[in-house]
Amino acid sequence: MGKTYKDAGVDIEAGNETVKRIKPLIKSTFNENVLADIGLFGGFYDANFSGFNEPVLVASTDGVGTKLKIAFLTGKHDTVGQCLVNHCVNDILSCGAKPLFFLDYFATGKLNPGVAENVISGFAKACRENECAIIGGETAEMPSIYLDGEYDISGTIVGIVEKQKIVDGKKIAPGDVLIGLPSSGLHTNGYSLARSVLLENFPIDKYFDELGKTVGESLLEIHRSYLHIVMPLIAPGLIKGISHITGGGIIGNTKRILPEGCSLDIDWNSWEQLPVFKLIQKVGNISDDEMRLTFNLGIGMILVVDKDDADKVLSLCSTEKPKIIGKIK
């Protein structure tokens, strides 16, 4: 008998087993707009957007970077999928859009159905929480591309916003206030630096009193979704601009939405940095400038609002313990 596909490293049966395991997870995200079952060559989503006068679709694609390395080291795979979905949700939320549907990509060298199921369970959980359907995806087994036990994930999200409610920062003006919403940790950025500092000095299961958890648990904190906090502020027109703090930090991301002639005045002492950032800076002897360039430092999203609306916005999202962290000048 000649060489088989399995001999070359691709196990069709493992793929079939994975599909069998994830079908109920994917179906748990379906809503009345999803028209096709799992297995066709494309996902169908009903484009009857009742309630919108001028619906605009907003799309984004992302991954979670080397945060995956922490999942590999800890053997915990059910949270990185949540991080990916929430990251994508926040990106389109920054334009004023709410999510409609999500498509995922999971690639590995040797397919382990149990690991794939755990990762995709994270996709499904976050999609349910964000009222977003998974209508398609790809699971790829590619021998020699990935190290044993490792994988990569990415996702594409499509959302919708009323044309007149698009949040694009064009109305931002000097005197506007920056309101910061707290992050849960590193979210999905800065992991290459964090790993080089922490994992070169401590085992992944090292417990720190100041963290209240292990290094691994702290680094795996789920990237928050701000959808249910921010969307109610968009409809009444309280938000002029939204910055999702990812790679590039607070300044790098917020500058992207500023009109010409505007700049940022950040009060770096207006909030308490999370313990994990203090630990990284101390152990790595990292400068303030480098920390600000790389990490969110405890602020996951910034809302730009008129100074006259600041108190109202702070009150409406008071459960999140928002902070005024600066202004536009």
Secondary structure, 3 states (H helix, E strand, C coil): CCCCCCCCCCCHHHHHHHHHHHHHHHHCCCCCCECCCCCCCCCCECCCCCCCCCEEEEEEEEECCCHHHHHHHHCCCCCHHHHHHHHHHHHHHCCCCEEEEEEEEEEECCCCHHHHHHHHHHHHHHHHHCCCEEEEEEEEECCCCCCCCCEEEEEEEEEEEEHHHCCCCCCCCCCCEEEEEECCCCCCCCHHHHHHHHCCCCCCCCEECCCCEEHHHHHCCCCCCCHHHHHHHHCCCCCCEEEECCCCHHHHHHHHHCCCCCCEEECCCCCCCCHHHHHHHHHHCCCHHHHHHHCCCCEEEEEEECHHHHHHHHHHCHHHCCEEEEEEC
